[in-house]
């Protein structure tokens, strides 16, 4: 099968080398390095006899907004050292793509003892007696690839023949794009489809539909050079240093050094606020809407808004500028003043909700109004609250009241910088995932962003797509959705779960305790992944998948300013195979043509990724040109059909360098200035909204969100307690604290939690304020029991004076480790605590889960995370 068979001794040798490298890179930047240390992390102290290759860093840092360069030193097929982008001069125009600790620890990830080595089966599972209650508890046994594939094919055939495609849940990404390309999804689609849990949003919060409906587009953002024009950077929920990695915080800091002031509104003094901000504004999690409305009240009361801008470019601000058919009384200004509801939304009103002193609300409103050029930014998580669209509405309305959108220095974006996610990437790789050749899922509905468009469905009951937040409970209940959907709620009868496509759904989606019950309920669960993570731990059969370092040989991109080359760093470890092998072998057993599920050879995918690579020549004209010069000899070497082309660099140069970074200068043709044409001539260049203008009042937004029945949203920004069991204003004596879940430098979501050096550098702790800790007799290092209505987590406390009282934080993504006797999670996954209802456009509204934190005096103990073994298959000998 073309695998690399490793002896135990050989693996230990690899593991020792990996440990030497990763023990240092987890602390990159924390201490100076000796010559001996440099020999492990990329220095020149030792003579090199191996090869430096370019390795993919597929950490999902802020959902595609940042990827960085890894240069991996390999001897005899073993990765030993990592460097990053250090050859080019570092400048703000063309910054280095330096990896963060997560990227520099990738040897420890790829060589982790948590790798799945062989196909495995639970000892207690058989086709006739699945013993589902033993999932996550059972011992394992090694089986052959043929045995595993035969078992899986038989169970899949039984499900399709007996219950149909709606009986199978594919807990894997359905878009099968480059980063998460999993041909098993193509196989499921070819068999009639499968269910997915993708209705709504996860990473993007509640932003997509408000941006579309209020501004007419998606992913509008300034670029890193354009923000230098801003005099004030007013940011909500910004921790780019941990969330995005890469250069985003550096680029913001540069804009500050060019004269801009940075204010960050955030529940804690995070890494970015400490390093970059001129002012930190502490706020109760999830209350940014009330804070903004309080500022806007002060602006209206003192006539500080840009009325000319509002009159010319916006609808819905006041009664005189309402869209046709709307009640003039429903305008935003009268709501803020309390003209019709009798409740003025004063700074004092806002203070009682958000905790920001009224005097500061007034001062900040005046600073915004008096500054000509303001860069408004809000992080994706600021809208991860019940009816989070209300903050998106308030955010854009505040920016519109300030005015100037469409002119240099005035921006409003939740993306932050165009170098991250962008509708017009500066450069891109070609599609390596077979594109239109792949079969599609016939169950997938037409949608606006993630919202099903009922009006475009011939049969509104024929589609299927489970909402993220309530997925696991819905499987237990046997139905999902809302009664207001055409045809009502959808029945749900899942018999098989497939855990693949790099997704760790059991761990990363809310209500993980319900997930465990759902996994134990169904007839069959199988998974394919490089690592034995929690989702795979609750399977019946697992298959070892090759990592990106073991596949490679493609051009790829995720952030919008760099195209990378990925070498194959090493051969697949143990019996690992790519997903294409799994899909083809299963296809043969299920009477499906393997060429349908794997439409291209590896060489054809390599060629597609190279030939389709392009760079932006003019943003306004959306002009792209080929990036790479491809010769006939390049094509012949790959053994594919294709045509030569001319570009900026040869394929050989691209592979040698490892990446292409777009060259920039301030004010060039690539500069991103959203809404400039509209500002210049709104009549000739109307926005693609229902009115052609910015919509402070958006009936389309309200109608789209309300059609799902998860929330009730007004056409204008209004503060509301959208869930009586979650968020500020719903605390109880039993659960008096609000939980929020920032990102960790230890992980990118759930990825990397198996890396020992990162576990040592960034322990999973319960962050709490000095005020709340002292009231409970808790000190840093004490074990605390975090309890919500949905579960319990045991963690060490980290007491800080820089967290707003009344709120606690537990960073996202830690791998679940359930103590079976007590049901307490010892791994620290916040999704054990969180079980929000689906909200708004189907977004996951994690922020504001009600919890209690108490000093723990029970029998359980916790070793430091660095000493806590990764859960490995019991019964499998190395």
N, C-alpha and C positions, 0 to 999 in steps of 0.2 A: 504493500500500500504506500510505499514511498515515505515511511515514517522513520524517525530517528530513534532507534531502540537504545535507551540509556540504562546502564547498570546503576545500582545504588551508589557505588563508589564514584562513578562519573557525575551523578546528580549532586552528590555532596560536594564534589569539587566545584561544580558550577555554583551551588548555593553559597559556598564559602566566598567565592569571588564576588558574588552579588552582594552578600552581606557587607563585605569590605567597602564596596562602592556606595551602597545606599545608606550605611550608617553615617556617612559624612554628608551626602547631598541633602538629607533631610534638614540639615542645619545651615544650608547655603546662606552665606552672608552674615552668619552669626558670629564667626570667629575667623582668625587668620589661619592659613594652612601651611603646614610644614612641608618640606620636600617629600617626605614619606607619604603624607596625606595626598599631595598632588599626584603621586604615582597612581593613586586609586581613582582620582576624580578627573583626570584629564591633563595633568601636568607633564613635564618632560623629563622627570627624574629617571625613569626607567627606559631602557632601549626598547623601541617598539618594533615588533616583527610581524604584527598583524595588519589589519586594514580598518580604516575609518569609513563607516557607511552612514547613510542618512536614514534614521529611524522615525517612523510615524509616532507622533504624540497625540493619541486619540482621546485624551482627557476631554470631557465635554464641559469645558470651562465656560460657564454662562451661556450654554446652549448655542455653541457655534460662534460666539463673539471673539474667541481668541484661541489660536493654536500656535505653537512655537516650534523652533528648530531643535532637533536632537541629532547630534553626531555621535555615533556609537562605535567604540573601538572593539574589534572582534579578532580573537585569535582561535584558530582551530574550531571555528563555528561557535565559539563561546563569547557572548558580550561581556566585556570587563570594565569599560569606562565610558563615561558620557561627557561630552562637551555640548555647548549650545552655540548660538550665533556670536562669534567673537572675532571674525576676520574682517568684516566691513567696519568702516568708521561709523560710530553711533551719532546720529543727528536727528533732530526733530523732523526733518523732511523725510529721511529714510532711516528710521530707528532700527536697531538690532532687534531680532526676534528671540530674545533670551527666555529660556524656559524657567518656570517657577519651581519650587521644591517638588511639586507633583510630577513634573516632567523629568526632572533630574533623578527621580527615584524609580524610573521605569525599569531598570534592570531588576530591582527588587520586586517589581510587579510581575514582569514576564517570567521571572525565575522563581516565583513564589511557591512555597509548599502547598498553597491552596489551589494549584493547578490540578484540574481533573486529568488523571493520567491515562485511564482506560475507560472503555464502556463499563458501566456498573449498573447493577440491579439491586433493589432492596431485597434482603433475604426473605422478608415476610410477604412479598408480592408474588402473585401468580395470576394468570389470566382468569382463572375460575374463582379466585379468592384474593381480591386486591388488598384487603386489610388496610383500608385508607386511613384509619385512625392512628396507624403507626408511622405515617409520613412525618418526617422530622425527628422520629424517635428510634427508628429501626437501624439495624446494622446493614452493611452493604457487602456485596460480593462482586468480584470481577467476572465479566462475561466477554465473549468474543464480539467483534463488530457484526458478524452475520447473525448471531443470536439476538443482539440488541435491535438490529434493523428489522428482523423478522417479527419480533414482539411488537415493535412500534407500528409496523405496517399492518399487522393483524388488528391491533386496537383501533387504528385510524380507519381501516376499512369497515370494521364493525360499527363505528360511530357514524360514518357517512351513509352506510347502507341502512342502518336502523333508525337513526334520528335526524340525519341530514346535516348540512354544513353549519346550521345554527347551534348544533350541539358541541361545537369545538371552539374554545377560546384560545386565540393566538395572543399570548402575553408577550408580544414582540412588536416592534415598530412595523407599521403597514406600508410606509412610504418607500421602503427598501431602496433608499438613496445610497450614495457612495459610502457614507460613514457607517451605516448600519445594514449593509447589503446582506440579506439572508435569503438564499434561494429556496429555503423551506417555505417561506411565505408565498413564493411563486407557485410551489407545489400545491399549497392549500387553495390558492386562487384558482388553479387549474382544475381542482376537484370540486369547484362550486363555491369556494370562499370559506370564510370563517368569521367568527365574532372577534371584534377588537374592543379594547377599552380606551377609545380615543375621541369620544364626544366631549368637546370642551378644550381647555388649555391646561397645561401644567406650568412650564417655565415662563410662558408669556403673560401669565396673570390674566387680568381682565382688560388688557390694552387693545387687542386687535379690532374688535367691533367699534368701540368708541373712536379710535383713530380713523377708521374707514368712514364712519358716518359723520363725524364732526369736521374732518379735514379733507376727506376724499381720497386718501391714500394709505399706504402702509410703509412702515420702517423709515419714515422721514427723519433725518438726523444731519447735523453739521459734521464736517470732517475735522480731524485733529488740528489742522492748521487754521481753519475758519474760526474755531472757538477762541483763538487769540484776539479776535475783534471784540469779544464780549468784555464788558467792564464788571459784570457781576455774574457769578455762576451760582444759581440758587438750586440746590440739589436736594431731593428727597430720597432717602434710602440708598445712598451711594456708599458701597464698599468694594470698589473696583479692585483694590489690592488683593482681596481674597476671592472675589467672585470671578473676575475675568482674567486675572493674571496678565501676562503680556505687557503692553505699553500704555494701557489706558490711564492709569494713575500718573504715570510719567508725563503723558501728554496734557493732562489736566494741570499738573504742577507747573509745566512749562507755560501754559496759558496764564496761570497765576503770576509767574515771574515776569510775564509780559505786561502786567498791570491789572489783571483781573482779581477780584475778591471772590473767595470761595466760602459759601455758607452751606452746611450740610445739616439737614433735619433728619434725625435718626434716634431710635430708642437707646443706643449706646454709643460711646465714644470709640468707634471701631478703628481698624488700622488706617483706613483712608482718611477719616476725619482727623486722626492724630497727626498724620504725616502731611496732609495737604490743606486742610480747612483753616480759614481765618476765624471761623465761628462755628461752634456746634450747638444746635438747638435740640435739647432733649424733648422727646414727645412720647406719649403713650402709644404703643403699637396699634396700628389700624385706625387712627383718628386724624389722619392728614386731611381728610375731607373737611372736617369741622374747622381745623386750623386755617385752611385756605379760605373757607367762607368767612371766618372772622376777619382775616386780612382784607378780603374783598368788601366787607361791610365798611371797614374804616376808609377804604379807598372811595367807595360811593359816597359815604357821609361827608367826606372832605373834597369831593369832586377831583380825585386824583387819577381817575381812569382816563385813557386816551379815547375820548368820546368820538373824535373824528374817525379814528380807526374802526371803532365799533359800528358807527353808522354806515361806513362805506364798505366794510369787508365782512361784516358779521350779521347774523340774524338771531333774535331771541334775547338780546340783552335787556331791552326795555319794551314797553307796550307799543311804542311807535315803530318798532322794527321786528315784528313777529312774522313768521312765515304764513303764507296764505292758508286759511282754514284753522289756524290755531287761536285759542282764546287769548286775547290780549292780557288777561289777568294772570296768565301762566308764565309771564316773563321772569327772567332771573333777577332783575333788579328789585322787583316788588317782593319776591320771595326773601331775598336777603334782608330787606328793610322790614319785613313782617307786615307789609301793607294789608294783606288779606287774611293772614293766619294769626295776626296779633302777637307774633314772637319775633322781634328783631334779632338777627344773628350777630350780636355784638361781639367784640373781643372777649367780654366777660362770659358770654354764652359759650364761646369756643373754649375758653380756658377751663371751664367746668368739665368739658369733654376730653380735651387733648392734653391738659396739664401745662401747656405753655402759658406763662403769665400774660395777662391782657396787655400790659405795658410793652412786652416784647412783641406781641402780635401787631400792635400799632406801629412800633418802631420799624419792624421788618417790612410792613406794608408801605411805609413811607420811603424806606430805602429802595424797595423795588420800583415804586412810582417815580422816584427822583433820579433813577439811573437810566440813561438812554438805551444802553444795549445790555440785555439780560439773556443769559443762556439758562433756560429752565430745563431741568432733567429730573426724572423720577424713575427709580429702579423698578424692575418688573414685579418684585415682591410687594411693592406698596399697594398693589391692587389685589393681592391674594387674601381678600377679606370677603365676608358675605356682601353680595351686591357691590363688588369692588369697582364696577364701572362708575360708581358715583364719584370715586376719587379721580378717575381718568377725566370725567366731565369737569370736576372742579379744577384740576390741573390745567387743562386746555383753556378753560374760561379765564383763569388767572392770567395766563400768558396773553390771551386776547385782550383782556382789560389793560394790560401793560402796553400792548400795541407793538407795531414794528415787525411783526412776523412777515418774512419775505425780504427783509433787509439785513445786511451784514451785521453780525453780533447779536441778533435777536432770534432765538431758537426755542423750540418746545419739543422735547423728544423723550421717549422711554427707552430708546435704543442707546442713546448716549453719543456714540460716534459712528460715522458711516463706515469706518474701518472694521466695525464688527458686523452685525447683521445688516444687510443692505439690499434694497431692491435694484441697485445698480452697482454691482461689485467692481472694484478697481481692476481686479483680474480674477480669473477663474480657471479651474481645470476642466477638462472635458468629462462627460458622463461615463463613468466606468461601471455603471450598474445596469447596463443593457437597455435602459430607457423604455421606449415604446414597445420593445420586443417582449417585455414581461407581461404575463397575464394579469388582469386586474380583478379585484375582489367585486363580484356582482352584488354583494350586500352593502357596499359603501354608498352612503347617500350623497346627493349634491349638497353643497354646503357653502356658506359665506364664512370664510375663515374656518371655524370649527362648528358653526351652528347649522343644523340641517335646514334646508330650504324646502319647507313643506309644500309651498306653492308650485315648485318645479317638479314635484313627484307625480308620476301617473298613478301610482299606488302608494300613498303615504304610509302604508303598513308593511311594505315589502323590504324596506331598508333595515339595517341593524348596525348599531354602534353604541356601545355601553358608555355611560358617562364615567369619567375617571373616579370621582370622589366616592361614589356609592357602589362601585363595581362589586366589591366583595360581599357587601351586605345584600345586594341585589341577587347574586348567585344563591345565597342562602334563602332569600325570600321567594325566589322563582319569578321575579318580574323586575323591570326597571323602567324609568321614565316618569312621566306625569300624566294625569288624567286628561289634561288639556291637549295633549298630542292627538293628531288625527287617528282615530281608532283607539285612543287611550294608551295606557301603559302596555309595554311589550312583554309578553311571556318570555321567560328565560329558563332554559333547561340545559345546563352545561354538563357534559359527560366526560370531556377530555380537555385538558389544559396543556398547551405547548409553551414552554418557557425558553425563548430564544431571542435572536436578533439583538443581543447585547443588553437586553432589558432585564432589570431585577425588580419586577413589579411587586412581588410579595413584600419586599423591603421598602420600596420607594413610593408606594401609593398609600393613601390614608387608610386607617382602620386595619392595621396589620394583624391584629388578633382575629378579626373577621376573615382576613385573607387565609390565615392558617386553617380556620374552620372550613372555608370554601375548598382549599386544596385537599383537605381530608374527606370532604363530602363526595367529590366526583369519582368517576370510575377509574380514570387513568390520568397520570400526570407524567410528562416526559420533558426533558430539557437538554439543551445543547449550549455549551459555554466553555470558555477556557478555565473558569474558576468555579470552585465549589462554594458559591455564594448562597445566601438564604433561599432564594427562589429555587435553586437546584437542590438544596438540602431537603426540600419537601416534595421531591419527585419520586417516581417509581423507577425510572430508568434515566440515566444521564449519559451524554456522549461528550467526549473531549474535543473541543474545537480549537483550531489553530488561531493564534493571535495575529494582530496586524504585523508584528515583526516576523512572523513565520509565513506570511503571504506576500505582502508588499508588491513591488514592481508596478506601481501606478503613480500618476500625478494626482494630487488631491488638494482640496482647499476647504476651509470652513469660515475663517475670518475673511474679510473682503479685500485685503490688501496684499495677500501673499499666496503664491502657489508653491506647494511642496512636492518633492519627489520622495517616495518611500521605497527604499531598498528592501529586499528580503534579508533580514539580519541573521537569521538562523533557520535551520530546518525545524519542522514541527516536533515538539517534544513528545516523547513517549509514543502514544498511539493517536495523537491529535490529527484531525482532518479538517479541511475547510468545509464550510456549509454547503458548497457546491457538490462535494462528494456525498454528503448526507442526503441532499435533495435528490440527486440522480439515483442513488441506490434505493431510496424509498419509492421514487417514481417507477422504477422497474417493477417493484413489488406491488404497486398499485395500478399497474397497466396504464401509466401515463408516459408519453414520450419524454425521455430525459432532456432532449433539446428544447422542449417547451419550458421546462423549469430552470434550465441553465442555458440561456440563449446564446451566450458568447463563450469562446474559449478564454483562458487567462490572457493569452497573447492579444486577442482582439480587444479585451478590456484595457490592456496596457496601451494599445494604439489609440483607442477612443479617448482615453484620458489625456494623451499627449496631443493628438490632432485637434481636439476640441478646446485646448487651452487657449485663452485669449486675454487681451488687456484692453482696458477702456481708453479710448483716445479723446473723447469729448462727451462730458456728462450730459450736456443739454441736447446733443444730437443722438445720444445713446449709441455712439459709434464704437465698435470693437474691431480689433485686428488680431490675426494669429500671433500667439506668443512664441511658438517654437518653429524653427526651421527643421523640417523633416525631409530627409533625403530618401531616394529610392533604396539605398543600401540599408537605411534604418528600417524601412518597411520590409525588405527582404530578410533582414536579420530576425524580425519578429515572425515572419512567415505568414503575413496577413495580406489582405487586399487593401489598397489605399492609394492616395495620390500625394506626391511631394508638395511641399509648401514652403514659403519663406516667412520667417518671423524674426524676433529680436535676438534669439540665441539658439544654438544648435541643441539637439537632444543630448549630445555628449556633454556640452557645457552645463546644461541644466542638471543632469545627473551628478556631475562632479561637484557642482556648487551645492546642490541639494534643494534649492528653492529660488524663486524669483520674487523680489519685492518691488512694488510699483514705485518708481521715482517721482517725487513730488516737489513742487515749489509753491509757496503761498500765492494764491490768486490764479493758479493755473486752470486749464480747461477742465480739470477733474474736480474742482472745488464744489462742495455741496452746499447749496443755499436753498433750502426748501421753500416753496411757494413764491419764488422770486418773480416769475412771470405773472402770477395772479396779482401780486402787489403792484407790479408795474402797470398792468391794465386789466382790472377785474372783469370788464365787459368782454374784452377780446379773449381772455384766458380764464374762464370761470373754472372753479374747482369741480371735480366730479362728485359733488354732493347733490342732494335733492333740490337745493336752492341755488347752487353755484357759488355759495359763500361758506365761510366758516359758520358752523351751526352750534351756537351756544344752546339753542333749543333744537333738539333733534328728535322728531317723532319716529323717524326710521330706526334710530338707536333703541328707543324705548320699545317699539313694536317688535324688533328682532329679539331683544333680550326677553321680553315678556312672553314671546311665543313658546318658549321652552318651559315656562311655569316654575322655574327654580327660584326666581326672585321677582319683585315688582319694582320697576325702575321708572322714574320720572323722566320726561324729555329734557329737563334741566338738572344741574347738579344740586342735589339735596342730601343733607345728612340724614341717615336713618340707621336704626338698629335693625338690620335685615334678618338676623337670626336671634331669637330670644334666648338661645342657649350658647351663644358664642360672641366674644368681642367686648369691647369697652361698654360698660353700662349693664352688663348681664352677670357680673361676678356675684357669687354667693358666699355665705359663711363657710360652706364646705369646700368651695373652689374659688378662692379670692384672687388668684394671680392669672395673668395673661401670658400665654406662651407664644414666642415667635422663634423661628428656626433659620438663623443666618447660615451662610455657607462656611465651610472650613477649608483651610489650606491643606488639611490632611487628605481630603477627598475632592473629586469632582462628582458631585451627587453621591452615588454609592461606590464609584470606581476608586480603587486604591486602598480600601479599608483593610486589605490584606498585607499592606506593606509595613514592615516592622519599624523602619526608620521614621516613617510618617506618623505611626502610632505613638512613637516616643516623643517626637517633636511637638505634636499637636494632640494632646489627650482629649478625649470626649468628656466634657465637664458640664455641669449645670451652672450657667452663669446667673448670678443673682445680685441684687443691689445690697449694699451695706445695710440699708434701712431694713429690708425684708429679712436679711440674714440675722441681724442682731435681735430682731423680734422673735426669732425662732431658736436662738442660741446656736447658730450655725457658723462655723469658721471654714476658711479655705482648707480643702483636703478632707473634710468630714464627708462620710457617706450620707447621701440624702435620697429619700424615696420620693419620686415625682409621681403624683397620682392624678388621673383625670377620670371622667366617667367611663372611659374606654379601655384603660389599662394602666400599668405601673412600670416605671423604669428606675433602676438603681444606678446612681452615678456619684462621683466625687463632686463636691461643690467648689466653685470658683467665685469668691466674694469680691466684688468690684465696686468702687465708689462712682463708677462712670456708667452705670446702668440706671435707667429711670425706675424709681420704686413702683411696685405693683406689677412688674413684668419680669419674666425669667426667660432665658434663652437656652436652647439645646440645638447644637448645630446639626444640619441635615445629613442623612446618608449613612450613619453608623450601622454596621451589620447586626442584625438581630441575633440574640443568644438567650433563648428562653430557659429559665429554670422551671422544669416541668412540675415540680412540687408546688411552687407558689404562683406560677404564671408570670413572675416578674421578669422583665427583660434586663439582662445584665450587659447587653451590648450597647445600649443607649440610643436605640432608634426612636426618634420623636414620633414616627407614625404608629407606634404602639399607643401613644397618648392622643393622637389627632384622628378625628373621624368627622370632618366637616361635611355638611350637606352640600350637594351640588348647588352652584350659585351662578346667577347671571347667565352668561353665555356658556355655562358649564365649567367655569374655571374652578380650580382647587383653592378653597379659601382657608388655608392653614392658619393664618395669623389670628391670634386671639383665642385659641383653645383655652378653656378654663382648666386650671390645675391647682393643686396644692403641693407644697414642698415641705417635707418634714425631716428632721434629723433621724437617721435610721439606727435602730438599736436591735434589729433582728439577727437571726443566725447566719445570714448570707454574708460573704466577704467578696471583695473585689481586689484582684491584683492590679498593678499598673497596666495600662493598655499595652505597653511594649512587651510585657510578660504574659499577656493573655493569648493563649494559642488560638490560631484560626481554627474554626470548626472543621475537622477533617472527617472523611468517611470512616466510621467505626467498622472494623472488620476487614479493611483493606490494608494489607501489608505493603510497605514500600519495596 
